[in-house]
Amino acid sequence: MALKKRKGCLLELLYCSICFQQYLCCKLTYRDDEMSEIPQANRTINNELTCAKCGAILKFKPGTLSLVCDHCGQENEIAKPDAHNRIDENDLEELLARGVEQDEKMEVATVNCNACGAVVTMDPHVISDKCPFCASNLVVTGGTTSSLHRPQYLLPFYIDNTKARENFKGWIGSLWFAPNDLAGYARNADELNGMYLPYWTFDVNTYTDYTGQRGDAYYETEHYTTQEDGKTVTRTRQVRKIRWYPASGNVGNTFDDVLVEATKSLNLDKLRELEPWDLKKLIPYNDKFLSGFRTETYRVDIRTAYGKAKERMYPTIEATIRRDIGGDEQIISHVSIDYESPTYKHVLLPVWISAYRYHGKVYQILVNARTGEVQGERPYSAIKIAFAVFCVLLIIAIIYFINQYNQGHYR
């Protein structure tokens, strides 16, 4: 009887164990099914960026709408954007009202440069590299992700690396007063890095009330005395004077695609000298255009960017006010600007970037990947400048002594 009871307990325990295992399997299967959407989506993206012939990663080919394999030359065309594609603007006031944190974002793998603070995307297979902004060594010690504003539009790379390097070398060769060894440093600098830089664009209509003064010029004849050949003589001259009149009025301006950089890693003056950008050719954002290139994360929030956009608008508004006042000179005493229905966009713009160190200082080179325009920072040779100044002074001295000799010879 005891044996029979023991067998029953064992059978019951075995049955419960089997049920528990089945339960675990069901739970794990359910979780796998639940999570399968993300890996499947990743597999779809990877398949689209993988060469069907050799399995290598396809990269975007500048100047085309295709992905190309560096190993076998296989090309995959990216779906062409609609020729009549309409560029949509986003209501800025609505975004600020509901909260900037509600803006659409995406998670990307990034690495942070401890030297200059840049945060850029990295190839997941690369464990060390150099920062494209300051040439400092980067070491990836672990997976890091950053929240990135999801771009709406971009301009694809048009100038390839070869053409960008040719323009870069031409720019180096055209520099005056450059140190003799600069060309060597530039040749030994790292390859140009293809980088998509984040920008905000703003559209807005402005209406401005102003007060000021209009100045009309007139001339009066003035008598004065001077010394000529040891004698005091009286001469006349025309003196410019201004009659001032009160002025007030209102003017309107329309601004389209006012660009504001969302990067803090570059010399903004040099970056703005790369403008203008052909923003009318913006196309909808597509991950495939980024294959083979890096992207910097947004480091300037939209509120700050809008303030900078207003700063960029003001010189145009001021010029409009001065034209409205008229006259020969204008004084603007008070300005009140109303910004009506502002809109914004997230865009990525392509540049080739190189950074090199010369005598301990970092110099950045930028190439507009649409037009090939080169801008950059460069060192100067103090010896060459001093020699040039010496030559100029020597020429002035020679001319002076020649004039003195001629005056003494003909007296």
Beta strands, then each sheet from edge to edge (+ up, - down):
strand 1: 58-60
strand 2: 66-69
strand 3: 75-77
strand 4: 90-91
strand 5: 105-112
strand 6: 119-121
strand 7: 128-130
strand 8: 137-139
strand 9: 145-149
strand 10: 153-154
strand 11: 193-228
strand 12: 231-261
strand 13: 283-284
strand 14: 294-295
strand 15: 329-358
strand 16: 361-368
strand 17: 374-376
sheet 1: 1+ 2- 3+
sheet 2: 4+ 15- 10- 13+
sheet 3: 4+ 15- 11+ 12-
sheet 4: 4+ 15- 16+ 17-
sheet 5: 4+ 15- 11+ 14+
sheet 6: 6+ 5- 9+
sheet 7: 7+ 8-
end
